[in-house]
Amino acid sequence: MVLSNSWLRPEQAAHRLRQFVAQYTEHEPEHQKHIELKLKHSLRVWEGVQRILGQEHREPRTARLAEIASLYHDLGRFPQYTNYRTFKDSASEDHGRLGFKVLRQSGLLHGLSRPDTRIVLQSVFLHNRAVLPAGLPAILHPVLGLVRDADKLDIVGVIAGHLFEEDGSSQVLTLGLGQDPEKMSRKIIHQVRNKALVNYQDMIWVNDFKLLLCSWVFALNYSASRRIMAEQGEVERLLDSLPQTEDTSWLKHEVFKALHE
């Protein structure tokens, strides 16, 4: 890979990402589809960061680092799928940690200063953490907030599209969860009702995954992110597809309130 010595711009980072992903080209169409899915996701998360930034003013350094981090946030997904044939971290490796290791060794950040390199690496390492550790550098918070919000916005759209526009049968995308449309786990419902962190390990059914995705509304960092999620309408589709119970009625009310306040 030929890398420029110039100051790294997001457009350069996007070009480098495409070159990097080309190394993971699969010969079987079914596997290649998943590689392409994650590349397209990374590019859309970049677009999502740009969209949020269009409504939320951030200083240029923060904006640039968030754009670069968004492009590289899922770098670990490519070796993860190649090695394990899954995107389920608990059945393979934590993809944030794996992405951090790959990015640190890849040369993809060539052209960034050492402090900026550290911020991007930390963003990749932490982007999928349920809880962020205390004592992070001040600039890391807005960068991570932008990446995490844009990531959530796109994942909700991807999963909703798979469930409603496709046949919803991909075990890779639905993490191998049970398909019964009437089943929800009480443990997941309890976590959502308490607006607590939903534990991936507790999920049993696809409906549990839908509940988790809808609960992300409460974790968005920016008002612009909530407006964009409301405009997309995917959370409402996920909610409407759940069994109609007192719990899901409560969740609809709370999600609507969080999105439209």
Beta strands, then each sheet from edge to edge (+ up, - down):
end
